Amino acid sequence: WLEGVAILCAVGVVVTVSAVNDYKKEQQFRALNAVKEDVTVTVIRDSQKVKVSTHDIVVGDVVLISTGDMVCADGVVFDHNDLGLSEAMLTGESVVKRKGMFDIQDSDSDEAALKVGPALFAGTFVQEGEG
């Protein structure tokens, strides 16, 4: 019976060490993900350009985006310079979507409104231009 107790103790030690090791790795992974998701963006707040974390963006902030940026929140285009976004995260299409301001006076047909939409969606990437 001594051998059975020794094997049981060895299994208990292995299980305990593995559980502690997995717990520490999980904590490190969560900390690394929190740092990865915290991106600094430039916003216009109270008529001044300010760099803030994506977690600190509030309603009313005007976020400045340029090529290579990820859109951090849903929004609308106010001003743009040849802005093109990849919405592959949402639609699966690799086609660059043109974004611009929606002008009711210039849109005589529904086709004009469909070609250039003003909506920006969180998680999409800016491929061209700035806005």
PLY file of the C-alpha trace (Angstrom):
ply
format ascii 1.0
element vertex 131
property float x
property float y
property float z
element edge 130
property int vertex1
property int vertex2
end_header
0.00 0.00 0.00
3.02 2.28 0.40
3.57 2.37 -3.35
-0.04 3.41 -3.92
0.30 6.33 -1.51
3.58 7.41 -3.17
1.96 7.37 -6.62
-1.04 9.32 -5.31
1.26 11.95 -3.76
3.25 12.25 -7.00
0.06 12.74 -9.02
-1.12 15.36 -6.52
2.17 17.29 -6.82
2.07 17.18 -10.63
-1.55 18.38 -10.74
-0.84 21.21 -8.28
2.26 22.42 -10.15
0.44 22.27 -13.50
-2.55 24.21 -12.15
-0.37 26.95 -10.65
1.66 27.21 -13.86
-1.48 27.47 -16.02
-2.94 30.12 -13.71
0.21 32.28 -13.95
0.29 31.95 -17.75
-3.37 32.98 -17.95
-2.67 36.09 -15.86
0.25 37.06 -18.10
-1.86 36.51 -21.22
-4.66 38.74 -19.91
-2.18 41.49 -18.98
-0.60 41.31 -22.44
-4.00 41.51 -24.15
-4.96 44.54 -22.06
-1.81 46.35 -23.19
-2.36 45.34 -26.83
-5.93 46.66 -26.89
-5.01 50.02 -25.33
-4.12 52.17 -28.35
-3.53 55.92 -28.26
-5.47 58.00 -30.80
-5.60 61.71 -31.59
-8.95 63.37 -30.95
-10.28 66.89 -31.08
-11.80 67.61 -27.69
-12.81 71.11 -26.59
-11.34 72.51 -29.85
-7.86 71.13 -29.08
-5.97 68.11 -30.38
-5.37 65.63 -27.57
-3.89 62.12 -27.52
-6.09 59.75 -25.50
-6.50 56.03 -24.99
-9.19 54.27 -27.00
-10.81 53.38 -23.66
-11.20 57.11 -22.83
-13.07 58.15 -26.00
-16.44 59.74 -25.22
-19.43 60.84 -27.26
-18.60 64.12 -28.98
-14.90 63.40 -29.59
-13.74 63.87 -33.17
-11.22 61.10 -33.87
-8.53 61.79 -36.48
-7.69 58.72 -38.55
-5.06 58.12 -41.20
-3.60 55.25 -43.24
-2.86 52.18 -41.13
-5.15 53.12 -38.23
-7.90 50.89 -36.92
-11.24 52.62 -36.42
-11.76 52.37 -32.65
-15.46 53.28 -32.50
-18.44 53.61 -34.81
-18.72 57.08 -36.28
-19.48 59.37 -39.18
-17.08 61.09 -41.61
-16.96 64.88 -41.16
-14.02 65.65 -43.43
-11.84 63.38 -45.55
-8.95 63.20 -47.97
-9.46 60.20 -50.28
-10.53 57.96 -47.38
-10.69 54.22 -48.11
-11.39 51.53 -45.50
-11.10 47.77 -45.48
-14.29 46.34 -44.00
-13.04 42.76 -44.31
-13.50 42.26 -40.56
-17.24 42.88 -41.01
-18.10 41.63 -44.48
-15.25 39.33 -45.47
-14.74 41.32 -48.69
-11.23 42.53 -49.41
-12.46 45.46 -51.51
-11.53 48.92 -50.22
-14.68 50.93 -49.46
-14.62 54.65 -50.19
-15.90 56.83 -47.38
-16.95 60.44 -47.51
-19.41 62.99 -46.28
-23.04 62.44 -47.21
-24.39 65.59 -48.82
-28.15 65.58 -49.27
-28.06 68.41 -51.83
-25.65 66.54 -54.14
-27.40 63.17 -53.95
-30.03 63.29 -56.67
-30.21 59.52 -56.80
-29.84 56.65 -54.40
-26.85 55.39 -56.40
-24.73 58.39 -55.36
-25.49 57.69 -51.71
-24.51 54.02 -52.06
-21.14 54.70 -53.72
-19.72 56.80 -50.88
-21.14 56.17 -47.43
-20.34 58.32 -44.39
-20.50 55.51 -41.79
-17.33 54.21 -40.12
-17.44 50.96 -38.19
-15.28 49.89 -35.26
-12.68 47.26 -36.14
-12.19 48.34 -39.75
-8.79 49.47 -41.03
-7.91 52.64 -42.93
-6.22 51.57 -46.16
-5.94 54.94 -47.87
-6.23 58.60 -47.03
-7.22 60.31 -43.82
-10.29 61.73 -42.20
0 1
1 2
2 3
3 4
4 5
5 6
6 7
7 8
8 9
9 10
10 11
11 12
12 13
13 14
14 15
15 16
16 17
17 18
18 19
19 20
20 21
21 22
22 23
23 24
24 25
25 26
26 27
27 28
28 29
29 30
30 31
31 32
32 33
33 34
34 35
35 36
36 37
37 38
38 39
39 40
40 41
41 42
42 43
43 44
44 45
45 46
46 47
47 48
48 49
49 50
50 51
51 52
52 53
53 54
54 55
55 56
56 57
57 58
58 59
59 60
60 61
61 62
62 63
63 64
64 65
65 66
66 67
67 68
68 69
69 70
70 71
71 72
72 73
73 74
74 75
75 76
76 77
77 78
78 79
79 80
80 81
81 82
82 83
83 84
84 85
85 86
86 87
87 88
88 89
89 90
90 91
91 92
92 93
93 94
94 95
95 96
96 97
97 98
98 99
99 100
100 101
101 102
102 103
103 104
104 105
105 106
106 107
107 108
108 109
109 110
110 111
111 112
112 113
113 114
114 115
115 116
116 117
117 118
118 119
119 120
120 121
121 122
122 123
123 124
124 125
125 126
126 127
127 128
128 129
129 130
